[in-house]
Amino acid sequence: MAATIGGALVLFVTVRRQWHAEIDSRQQQITEQYSKAVEHLASDQAPARIVALHMLERIGQDNLEYRQRVADALCGYLRMPYYPPVTQCIPGHNDGPDQKCAACDSLREEQVRRTVEQILNTHVSPGNGSKGKAPASTYWGPLHLNLSGAVFYDFAFVGTQIASLNLANARAINRLHIEHTHIAGNADFTGAKFDAGAILFDVTFHRDLRMRDVDDSEVFLVRCTIGDFCELRTPGKTGGPYVQDCLIRIDASDFAVRHRKLPRGYTIKEVESPEGLTTPGQKGKWGLLDKADSKEKASPKTSS
């Protein structure tokens, strides 16, 4: 009997050690693959960089614990200096190894950056989850997106949740769309430039919303909810983004109430707690951002 128990214990210890060894080996392989992919992002060949991006995507898709790390690497690539092409290539130009065409290089880099954007858009979106169904298998969950100073073409965050969003001093070449989305942490647009404008529709900002020094000529906040501090006044001619049917929490923190900066010409009109705000931390006293000289009665509106 003792020999049987002893043999079982030896087998258990052996299996356990083998299991840990396999885990360590697997973890080492993933780490090596990740390092190799990041290294290839520095290649001077655009196809090699695109291959590296898809390697990172596969690592994130297959390994839950690497998803934020992969997102950080992708965002970091977009934060690298980049100047969009402003000239067209001349027919018959020489783009060989001895004479590089700056316009061609820039166009190839554009394709690399669009690949980054496509990967992030795919994995930030819950897919069918936005319709009340289980999220798509490609959904990586709420991510922290640090795009400060980044230059990008097309981002469309629709029907998703974002852990935090930093677009400070970023430049969006095409119109930015953020719709039906919850941002759990801070959202920083300070100094951002939107070449074709930005539309933020039905976005719930649970924490701070900062838009200081934003080029506000075509920035629209429609049916958004602001749960804490906000800085919406800008030095531009409009004095802030265009705001319509946006709710702001009146009984937020003392700092938020004392230091918030509304768009020029706007005030807060208290309304009853609107329906639909059932997310923890979103209950309380609410006001409607409205023009100071508006004669209409304030009433909460929610998106359909």
C-alpha positions as CSV (number, residue, x, y, z in Angstrom):
1,M,0.0,0.0,0.0
2,A,2.8,2.4,1.0
3,A,4.6,1.5,-2.2
4,T,1.5,2.3,-4.3
5,I,1.0,5.7,-2.6
6,G,4.7,6.5,-3.0
7,G,4.6,5.6,-6.7
8,A,1.6,7.8,-7.2
9,L,3.3,10.7,-5.5
10,V,6.4,10.3,-7.7
11,L,4.2,10.2,-10.8
12,F,2.4,13.3,-9.6
13,V,5.6,15.2,-9.0
14,T,7.0,14.1,-12.4
15,V,3.9,15.1,-14.3
16,R,3.8,18.5,-12.5
17,R,7.4,19.2,-13.4
18,Q,6.8,18.3,-17.0
19,W,3.7,20.5,-17.1
20,H,5.7,23.5,-15.7
21,A,8.5,22.8,-18.1
22,E,6.1,22.8,-21.1
23,I,4.5,26.1,-19.9
24,D,7.9,27.7,-19.5
25,S,9.0,26.5,-22.9
26,R,5.8,27.8,-24.5
27,Q,6.2,31.1,-22.7
28,Q,9.7,31.4,-24.0
29,Q,8.6,30.7,-27.5
30,I,5.9,33.4,-27.4
31,T,8.4,35.9,-25.9
32,E,10.9,35.1,-28.7
33,Q,8.2,35.4,-31.4
34,Y,7.1,38.8,-29.9
35,S,10.7,40.1,-29.8
36,K,11.3,39.0,-33.3
37,A,8.2,40.7,-34.6
38,V,9.0,43.9,-32.8
39,E,12.5,43.8,-34.3
40,H,11.1,43.4,-37.8
41,L,9.0,46.5,-37.3
42,A,12.3,48.5,-37.6
43,S,13.0,47.0,-41.1
44,D,13.5,49.5,-43.9
45,Q,11.3,47.2,-46.1
46,A,7.6,47.9,-45.9
47,P,6.5,44.3,-46.7
48,A,8.7,43.0,-43.8
49,R,7.0,45.5,-41.5
50,I,3.6,44.3,-42.6
51,V,4.5,40.7,-42.0
52,A,5.7,41.7,-38.5
53,L,2.4,43.4,-37.8
54,H,0.5,40.2,-38.7
55,M,2.9,38.2,-36.5
56,L,2.0,40.5,-33.6
57,E,-1.7,40.2,-34.4
58,R,-1.5,36.4,-34.3
59,I,0.4,36.5,-30.9
60,G,-2.3,38.7,-29.5
61,Q,-5.2,36.6,-30.9
62,D,-3.7,33.4,-29.5
63,N,-2.5,34.7,-26.1
64,L,-4.8,36.7,-23.9
65,E,-2.0,37.9,-21.6
66,Y,-0.2,39.5,-24.6
67,R,-3.1,41.5,-26.0
68,Q,-2.4,44.8,-24.2
69,R,1.3,44.4,-25.0
70,V,0.6,43.9,-28.7
71,A,-1.8,46.9,-28.7
72,D,1.0,49.0,-27.1
73,A,3.4,48.0,-29.8
74,L,0.9,48.8,-32.5
75,C,0.1,52.2,-31.0
76,G,3.8,52.8,-30.6
77,Y,4.3,52.3,-34.3
78,L,1.7,55.0,-35.1
79,R,3.5,57.4,-32.7
80,M,6.6,57.2,-34.8
81,P,7.3,60.3,-36.9
82,Y,5.5,60.3,-40.2
83,Y,4.8,62.8,-42.9
84,P,2.0,61.9,-45.3
85,P,2.8,62.1,-49.0
86,V,2.1,65.5,-50.6
87,T,3.4,64.8,-54.1
88,Q,2.7,62.2,-56.8
89,C,5.3,60.0,-58.3
90,I,6.7,61.0,-61.7
91,P,6.0,58.3,-64.4
92,G,9.2,56.5,-65.2
93,H,11.0,57.6,-62.1
94,N,13.9,55.5,-60.7
95,D,12.9,53.8,-57.4
96,G,15.8,51.4,-57.4
97,P,18.3,50.7,-54.6
98,D,20.6,53.5,-55.7
99,Q,17.9,56.2,-56.0
100,K,15.0,56.2,-53.6
101,C,11.7,58.1,-54.3
102,A,10.5,59.9,-51.2
103,A,6.9,59.9,-52.4
104,C,7.0,56.1,-53.0
105,D,8.6,55.5,-49.5
106,S,5.8,57.6,-48.0
107,L,3.1,55.8,-49.9
108,R,4.5,52.4,-48.8
109,E,4.6,53.6,-45.2
110,E,1.0,54.7,-45.6
111,Q,0.0,51.1,-46.4
112,V,1.9,49.9,-43.3
113,R,0.1,52.4,-41.1
114,R,-3.3,51.5,-42.6
115,T,-2.5,47.8,-41.7
116,V,-1.9,48.8,-38.1
117,E,-5.2,50.7,-38.1
118,Q,-7.1,47.7,-39.6
119,I,-5.7,45.4,-37.0
120,L,-6.6,47.7,-34.1
121,N,-10.1,48.4,-35.5
122,T,-10.7,44.6,-35.8
123,H,-9.7,43.7,-32.3
124,V,-11.2,46.8,-30.5
125,S,-14.6,46.0,-32.0
126,P,-16.8,43.4,-30.3
127,G,-18.5,42.6,-33.6
128,N,-21.9,41.0,-32.8
129,G,-21.5,42.0,-29.2
130,S,-22.8,45.4,-30.1
131,K,-26.1,43.8,-30.8
132,G,-26.4,42.1,-27.4
133,K,-24.9,38.9,-28.6
134,A,-21.6,37.3,-27.5
135,P,-18.6,39.3,-28.7
136,A,-16.7,38.1,-31.7
137,S,-13.8,35.8,-31.1
138,T,-11.5,38.6,-32.5
139,Y,-12.5,41.0,-29.7
140,W,-9.6,41.6,-27.3
141,G,-11.6,43.3,-24.6
142,P,-11.2,46.9,-23.3
143,L,-7.7,48.1,-24.2
144,H,-5.7,51.1,-23.2
145,L,-4.9,53.0,-26.4
146,N,-2.0,55.4,-26.2
147,L,-2.0,57.3,-29.5
148,S,-0.5,60.5,-28.2
149,G,1.3,62.3,-31.1
150,A,0.3,59.6,-33.5
151,V,-0.5,60.2,-37.2
152,F,-3.3,58.0,-38.6
153,Y,-5.8,57.7,-41.4
154,D,-8.9,55.8,-40.4
155,F,-10.1,54.9,-37.0
156,A,-13.8,54.0,-36.3
157,F,-14.6,52.8,-32.8
158,V,-18.2,51.7,-32.9
159,G,-20.2,49.8,-30.3
160,T,-17.2,49.0,-28.1
161,Q,-15.5,49.6,-24.7
162,I,-12.1,51.2,-24.4
163,A,-10.1,51.2,-21.1
164,S,-8.6,54.6,-21.9
165,L,-7.9,56.7,-24.9
166,N,-5.0,59.2,-25.4
167,L,-5.1,61.2,-28.6
168,A,-3.2,64.2,-27.2
169,N,-1.4,66.0,-30.1
170,A,-2.4,63.3,-32.5
171,R,-3.4,64.0,-36.1
172,A,-6.3,62.2,-37.9
173,I,-6.0,62.6,-41.6
174,N,-9.5,61.3,-42.3
175,R,-12.6,61.9,-40.2
176,L,-12.5,60.2,-36.8
177,H,-15.6,58.3,-35.8
178,I,-16.3,57.1,-32.2
179,E,-19.9,56.0,-31.8
180,H,-22.0,54.0,-29.2
181,T,-18.8,53.5,-27.1
182,H,-17.9,53.5,-23.4
183,I,-14.5,54.9,-22.4
184,A,-13.9,53.7,-18.8
185,G,-10.7,55.7,-18.1
186,N,-9.6,59.2,-19.2
187,A,-10.0,60.4,-22.8
188,D,-7.5,63.0,-23.8
189,F,-7.8,64.9,-27.1
190,T,-5.6,67.8,-26.0
191,G,-4.0,69.5,-29.0
192,A,-5.3,66.9,-31.5
193,K,-5.8,67.9,-35.1
194,F,-8.6,66.5,-37.2
195,D,-8.0,67.2,-40.9
196,A,-11.5,66.1,-41.8
197,G,-13.2,66.6,-38.5
198,A,-14.4,64.2,-35.8
199,I,-17.8,62.8,-34.8
200,L,-18.3,61.5,-31.3
201,F,-21.8,60.1,-31.1
202,D,-23.4,58.4,-28.1
203,V,-20.1,58.1,-26.3
204,T,-20.0,57.7,-22.5
205,F,-17.0,59.2,-20.9
206,H,-16.8,57.7,-17.4
207,R,-13.7,59.7,-16.4
208,D,-12.0,62.9,-17.6
209,L,-12.6,64.3,-21.1
210,R,-10.0,66.8,-22.2
211,M,-10.1,68.8,-25.5
212,R,-7.9,71.8,-24.8
213,D,-6.3,73.4,-27.8
214,V,-8.2,71.1,-30.2
215,D,-8.7,72.3,-33.8
216,D,-12.4,72.5,-33.2
217,S,-13.8,73.6,-36.6
218,E,-15.5,70.3,-37.3
219,V,-15.6,68.4,-34.0
220,F,-19.0,67.2,-33.0
221,L,-20.2,65.8,-29.7
222,V,-23.7,64.5,-30.0
223,R,-25.7,62.6,-27.3
224,C,-22.6,62.0,-25.3
225,T,-22.4,61.5,-21.5
226,I,-19.6,63.1,-19.4
227,G,-19.3,61.5,-16.0
228,D,-16.5,63.6,-14.5
229,F,-14.1,66.4,-15.3
230,C,-14.3,68.0,-18.8
231,E,-12.2,70.6,-20.6
232,L,-14.1,71.5,-23.7
233,R,-13.3,75.2,-24.2
234,T,-10.8,75.9,-27.0
235,P,-9.1,79.1,-28.2
236,G,-10.5,78.7,-31.7
237,K,-13.2,80.9,-33.2
238,T,-15.9,78.5,-32.1
239,G,-14.7,78.3,-28.5
240,G,-15.1,74.6,-28.4
241,P,-16.6,71.6,-30.2
242,Y,-20.2,71.6,-31.5
243,V,-22.3,70.1,-28.7
244,Q,-25.9,68.7,-29.0
245,D,-27.9,66.8,-26.5
246,C,-24.9,66.0,-24.2
247,L,-25.4,65.1,-20.6
248,I,-22.9,66.1,-17.9
249,R,-22.8,64.9,-14.3
250,I,-23.5,67.8,-11.9
251,D,-22.6,66.0,-8.6
252,A,-19.2,64.8,-9.8
253,S,-16.0,65.3,-7.8
254,D,-15.3,68.8,-6.3
255,F,-12.3,69.2,-8.6
256,A,-14.4,68.3,-11.7
257,V,-17.1,70.8,-10.8
258,R,-14.8,73.7,-9.9
259,H,-12.4,73.3,-12.8
260,R,-14.5,72.1,-15.7
261,K,-14.4,74.3,-18.8
262,L,-17.4,74.3,-21.0
263,P,-17.5,75.4,-24.7
264,R,-17.9,79.2,-25.0
265,G,-21.6,80.2,-24.8
266,Y,-22.7,77.0,-23.1
267,T,-24.2,76.4,-19.7
268,I,-25.5,73.4,-17.7
269,K,-29.3,73.0,-17.2
270,E,-30.2,70.4,-14.6
271,V,-32.5,67.6,-15.7
272,E,-33.9,64.5,-14.0
273,S,-31.7,61.4,-14.0
274,P,-32.0,60.1,-17.6
275,E,-33.1,56.6,-18.2
276,G,-30.6,54.1,-19.6
277,L,-27.7,55.1,-17.4
278,T,-27.6,51.9,-15.4
279,T,-23.8,51.4,-15.5
280,P,-22.3,51.5,-12.0
281,G,-20.9,54.9,-11.2
282,Q,-23.2,56.7,-13.7
283,K,-26.1,57.4,-11.4
284,G,-26.5,60.9,-9.9
285,K,-27.6,64.4,-10.8
286,W,-27.3,65.3,-14.4
287,G,-27.4,68.4,-16.5
288,L,-27.9,69.1,-20.2
289,L,-25.2,71.1,-22.0
290,D,-27.1,73.8,-23.7
291,K,-26.5,77.2,-25.3
292,A,-26.7,79.9,-22.6
293,D,-29.3,81.9,-24.5
294,S,-31.5,78.9,-25.4
295,K,-35.2,79.5,-24.7
296,E,-36.1,75.8,-25.1
297,K,-36.9,73.6,-22.1
298,A,-34.0,71.2,-21.4
299,S,-35.0,67.6,-21.7
300,P,-32.7,64.5,-21.7
301,K,-32.4,62.6,-24.9
302,T,-30.9,59.2,-25.4
303,S,-29.8,57.5,-28.6
304,S,-32.0,55.1,-30.3
